[in-house]
Amino acid sequence: MSFYYGPSQQPEPEKEPGGCMEVVVITRAVFGILAIPLAIMIGLILAVVALVALFSVHWLLGLLGIAVIVAGIAVYARWERTHIRSGGPQ
């Protein structure tokens, strides 16, 4: 069995007490970091739900949805390729 007696010196007093503004700044920073990954995950979930809904209506609509996704990826890849070959952002 042991006891905690604490530090041998008194802690130094804080120069400035923490406030609501610090909490707001930290919260904003965390949301700023997590916004893009969260938006991507929500977008993927909505795309899967939309594909299931399209396939439940008719199989051709489901294939059309897949074709739209593939075309979007192809357009993005082509844009990215020309963007990199041109020497990057100006």
Secondary structure as UniProt FT lines:
FT   HELIX           20..57
FT   HELIX           59..85
FT   TURN            86..87
//
